[in-house]
């Protein structure tokens, strides 16, 4: 389960006193808009891994597991899916509300002061 691995990772990072920045997509498996943007999100993740030297963590979070996130003090106040946010140490610092395509999401990441 991605969420459990993410929560364990957050716990480990806190234990190491490490800062983390996450570009997170909150989604629901049955959401048509979430399904429609899945390939764009996957392409964006691949491009970021291949072309950018960054410590940015890319995460997909299914809100059905929010109770686990709430225990970690990670932002979980999601009103709708898909919601795409930048989290710094679990706190939302920016929200992406542009077109759900790879190029626009990467452009957003390059402009945000993280």
C-alpha positions in Angstrom: 0.0 0.0 0.0 1.5 3.3 -1.1 0.0 5.2 1.8 1.4 2.9 4.5 4.9 3.1 2.9 4.6 6.9 2.7 3.6 7.2 6.4 6.5 4.9 7.4 8.8 7.1 5.3 7.5 10.3 7.0 8.1 8.7 10.4 11.6 7.7 9.3 12.4 11.2 8.0 11.2 12.8 11.2 13.4 10.4 13.2 16.3 11.5 11.1 15.4 15.2 11.4 15.2 15.5 7.6 13.2 18.1 5.7 11.0 16.8 3.0 9.1 18.4 0.1 6.4 16.4 -1.5 4.4 17.0 -4.7 1.3 15.0 -3.8 -1.7 14.0 -5.8 -4.7 13.2 -3.6 -7.0 10.9 -5.6 -9.7 8.4 -5.5 -9.5 5.2 -7.6 -13.1 5.6 -8.9 -12.8 9.3 -9.7 -13.2 9.9 -13.5 -11.0 13.0 -13.4 -8.3 11.1 -11.4 -8.3 8.3 -13.9 -8.2 10.7 -16.9 -5.0 12.4 -15.5 -3.2 9.2 -14.5 -1.0 8.8 -17.6 -0.1 12.6 -17.4 0.9 12.2 -13.7 3.0 9.0 -14.5 4.7 10.8 -17.5 5.4 13.8 -15.3 7.0 11.6 -12.6 9.1 9.8 -15.2 10.3 13.2 -16.7 11.2 14.6 -13.2 13.1 11.4 -12.4 14.9 11.4 -15.7 15.6 15.1 -16.3 15.8 16.9 -12.9 18.3 16.5 -10.1 15.9 16.9 -7.2 15.1 15.5 -3.7 11.4 16.2 -4.4 9.2 13.3 -3.4 6.3 12.5 -5.8 3.4 10.8 -4.1 -0.1 9.6 -4.9 -2.4 9.5 -1.8 -5.8 7.8 -1.7 -7.9 9.9 0.7 -9.6 6.7 2.0 -6.6 6.4 4.2 -6.7 9.9 5.7 -6.9 8.7 9.3 -3.4 7.4 9.0 -2.2 10.7 7.5 -3.9 12.7 10.2 -1.8 10.8 12.8 1.3 12.1 11.1 0.3 15.8 11.0 0.4 15.6 7.2 -2.0 17.9 5.3 -5.2 16.0 4.8 -7.8 18.7 4.5 -8.8 17.7 0.9 -12.1 19.0 -0.3 -12.1 17.3 -3.7 -10.1 14.9 -5.9 -7.9 15.1 -7.7 -6.1 17.7 -5.5 -2.5 18.4 -6.2 -0.4 20.1 -3.5 3.1 20.8 -2.5 3.8 19.7 1.1 6.8 20.9 3.1 7.2 18.8 6.2 3.6 17.7 5.9 2.2 21.2 5.6 0.6 22.5 2.4 2.7 25.4 0.9 1.1 25.5 -2.5 -1.8 24.0 -4.5 -1.8 23.3 -8.2 -5.1 24.2 -9.9 -4.0 24.4 -13.5 -4.4 21.9 -16.4 -3.7 18.3 -15.4 -1.0 17.7 -17.9 2.7 16.9 -17.5 4.1 20.1 -19.0 1.9 22.5 -16.9 2.6 20.6 -13.7 6.4 20.6 -14.3 6.2 24.3 -15.1 4.3 24.9 -11.9 7.0 23.0 -9.9 9.8 25.1 -11.5 8.1 28.4 -10.5 7.2 27.5 -6.9 9.6 28.6 -4.2 10.2 25.4 -2.2 
